Structures are given as structure tokens and as C-alpha cells.
């Protein structure tokens, strides 16, 4: 038997349970991973509450979690390139990584580079690939000024660095508590709230903004349009209603969900060109506390779970 997170109905954090389940057995092309670290993401909150039922319905009892890092425990028929004991980073599309053991398609795994900590490894997939896709969607590059909302959050903190690596000037919207971190990572910090549009114009050369990445929602699409950003250079990962209304992009995890992008991001970490800030680590048994912190929406970087 092994521990895993489950919920039997839509609801708040009170529906989350850590239960005993049968240890999975790998089938053809699959790898059984003993999870060392995993992480939690805002999308999981929306799935669990039922807010995304029309888009991504849950089947009960439901597990959760996509990101993972750990050790190969067992391999299924036809798997090559991995052996028992290998240290790996990967992902599952089956809402299953918040557990001690998880079945993973071998194609969704990479070997963990020595320079990538376990904490960063277990939090890289969802936030990393989402940020990667968003930066690519707005075509951030040299000479561009890119604004990123929620710039110190799990996705935003990575997008800030990837856009900077691409040569763009980055303006990061965040609370003052996160301004020094943003400045240390090459961004121009700007406080959100009333008057944010004027503060962005003051921070941007000639007041001009070329692209906008929205990781927070709550009216930032309208703000980007008011700032003169073309719809095709606006990307949101959360405000689908506004995206449909105004014709802006919604590229996120699905547009970069593969092992090749994961390997590229891991290589950037190992070379010191990308940092995944870790807000806090929780044991699996404290899953409710972990989500309680996440749902306050003031976390810098990622929250880690250790099964």
C-alpha cells in the first residue's frame, strides 16, 4: 500500500484526504516513480472546486498533481533509457503525482541533472512549461518591453527570467515585498493596484509596452489593451473569458507540455540562467495547509510537497 491524495467531491480544502491506495504496477511503456518531490498549482484548486468542470471535469475519486521528481522504482515492458534507481524529473497527465508512487509514461521523463535541486525539480513542469509557452506566445525578444502580472508567483517568476533571457526589458507587477527579488533578477518592479497603468508607462521607455503576459487575471487584459498592446502579443493563462472577448492568446502548459521543453528548462537551471524560487515545503500529510497558503495568492515562487 502507498499514500496518495484523493477527493471524493468538489469543494474546498476540506475535501482533500491522504489515503492508502494499492501501489501501482507499470504497464508497457510506463515507469513507476517513487516520488521525492512534487508541487501544487492554482489550476488544481480550480479543478477541485469544480470551477473548471466544463473544461476539465473530475472523475471521483480523483487524485491530483502533475509535477514530479524522484527515483525510478520499476520499469514496464519496452522501456529503454531508464533503470531502477535513476533520478528523474517528469510529469503525469493523470492527476496523480501527489502520492508516494506514480505511474509515468517513459516519454514524459528526463534524467535529473546534478545541478537541479530536488525542490526545483519537483516544481518545474507546470509552472516552467506554462511560462515557456507564454513568453514564446508574445514573441518576447531584444528591444521589447514586456509586462508580466503576478510576476513573483510560480509562473510569473519563471516568465520574468525567460523573457529577460530572450533579451526583453521586463516590467514585473508585484507587491513591494517582492520588488527586490524582481530587481535582482533583471526586472523593473512596479506595484499593482490603483494607478498601475501610469506606473507602467513611467517605467517603460517612451511609455511604450510591446507585450503583456497575464498570470493573475482580474482585468489585466483590458489594461494591456489600454496600454496599446496588440492582441496577438497578449497572453493570459487564467482569464479565458476576457481572452475570448478580445481575441488575445491563451497559450500555457498545453503548448509546451513535453519532455524536450522540460529538459531545456532543467539545463537553464543547471547553467545558472534560471531560478525556481521555493516558498515553502510541506509533507504530503499537510496537503490542506499547503493549499491554504497557495490560495492566499501572495506566495513567491513554488510550494513543494514531499511524500
Buried (B, 14 or more C-beta within 10 A) or exposed (E): EBBBBBBEEBEEBEBBEBBEBEBBEBEEBBBBBBBBBBBBBBBBBBBBBEEBEEEEEBEEEBBBBBBBBBBBBBBBEEBEEBEEEBBBBBBBEBBBBBBBBBBBBBEBBBBBBEEBBBBBBBBBBBBBBBBBBBBBBBBBBEEBBBBBBBBBBBBBBBBBBBBBBBEBBBBBBBBEEBBEBBEEBBBBBBBBEEEBEEBBBEBBEEEEBBBBBBBBBBBBBEBBBEBEBEBEBBBBBBBEEBBEEBEBBBBBBEBBBEBEBBBBBBBBBBEEEBBBBBBBBBEBEBBBBBBEBBBEEBBBBBBBBBB
